[in-house]
Amino acid sequence: MPRISRPTDKPSGNITSDLSWDTFVSDIIKGKYVLLVGSEVILKGEYSEGDSALDILSSIIEDLKESELLGNRFLCTSFTELARKTGLPDAKIRSLINNALIGNGKEKNYCCDTDAVSKELKDLLRTKFFRVVMTTTYDEYLENVMREIWGNELRVMSIYDEGRSFDLDEKEQSSEEFDVRPTLYYICGKVNNKGKKFVATENDAIEVVARWFSKNAPLNFLNNIRPKGVISIGCKFDDWLFRFFWYILRRDVNTIDSSLKDAVAVSFSSESGKKLNEYLKSKNVYTESNARSFISSILENKDQCVKNIAAANSRMGGVFVSYAHEDMPIVASIVERLTKEGFDVWFDSAKLDSGDNYDSRIDKAIAKCKVFVPVLSLQVKQDLCDGHTDRYYIKTEWALAKQRTNIGSDAQTMYVMPLAISGYNEREDYHSKFPFSGQTVTNLMESPISRFVEKMKQNIK
């Protein structure tokens, strides 16, 4: 657990910018952005001003002072500076970090406890807006939070790994694959007990950049994220290093979807940071110097954006999409795809609306729909296994659809087409508790959504 060093920092001031928050956050919800997280926003403000790298550095320096390997007045602000001032080689610096976070045949002296992670970052990740998250950190703070959110579904990858822990599968680079498994990618490597490298000093950074530029870079991963917008928060690299990484991720900022606006939220207080800010602005990238306020603005706008998406996709007589509200981000992406294919889609915001009037609208929408699409997920699996039949989508939406399929000839006017996303396996025993378990399930982890779309077009003629 990190040491408390100063009072908690709170986001200060409102953000004023040329960013359209309604459009920006709506596109985040629809899965059009990937997230890049740096050390500057990992911790609560009372721990080394919220910077996990600085906190780990502080802990190691204190240990070295207690062992009388450093003088009591020794100060430094980075591991590069520590290497320069002490003459220690980069490998020794990485060894110090390794021993602190993992231990060396003994109990480790630093714990990446999620209780120390900033509330803003936790709240952002809990929305599940970002299924692909990259990080420039090497510690496990972010990974531990994401494991609490995604459980065993989380896939962890690193630039210094091999095989399936290094790159996505071939199918996951295709735009047809709608549901990529929740993934955390350590783009600078991760502290580990296998002797693999990670970035601690500037020399390490140069080496990892060369790795990303080489022909052996994870091309499927890059092909998956490059068409999307990139949001970078708290990645406080020097100007030159950030430009390198930005180029690797973007190739050319001017060639991405013009409707998406990349964003970088980081401290630009240094001279190097000011130059970076000018460069990013010249590339039409939105920049914000307070990363935590930036996160708060996303969260403040999300509920209204959900309502806007639902209002834009509340057309009766076509497709009714039923889902657990925890799955709203991926479902919003599916709804957008179906809408682009020309379907009239009903996509509700049940978490935000309630009351008799809402219930009557749901009743009417299901009564008129031609296709009922229950989205099956890890959350649905948990609800079925735990017997949570009081959930709205089960108690109301599934029940109404089941009633309609029991009305004899009228059943032929409505098709039930279950759609499974990551975390749900229709071959497991719990699927028998699903009231439409006899219907064929399309699993997006095994079949592209294009096949589901074609099947739906055959049913709606």
Buried (B, 14 or more C-beta within 10 A) or exposed (E): EBEEEEEEBEBEEEBEBEBEBEBBBBBBBBBBBBBBBBBBBBBBBBBBBBBBBBBBBBBBBEBBBEEEEBEEEEEBEBBBBBBEEBEBEBEEBBBBBBBBBEEEEEEEEBBBEBEBBBEBBBBBBBBBBBBBBBBBBBBBBBBBBBBBBBEEBBBBBBBBBEEEEBBBEEBBBBEEBBBBBBBBBBBBBBBBEEEBBBBBBBEBBBBBBEBBEEEEBBEBBBBBBBEBBBBBBBBBBBBBBBBBBBBBBBEEBEEBEEEBBBBBBBBBEEEBBEBBBEBBEEBEBBBBBBBBBBBBBBBEBBEBBBEBBBEBBBBBEBBBBBBBBBBBBBBBBBBBBBBEBEBBBBBBBBEBBEEEEBBEBBBEBBBBBBBBBBBBBBBBBBBBEEEBEEBBBBEBBBBBBEEBBEEEEEEEEBBBBBBBBBBBBBEEEBBEBBBBEEBEBBBBBEBBBBEBBEBBEEEBE
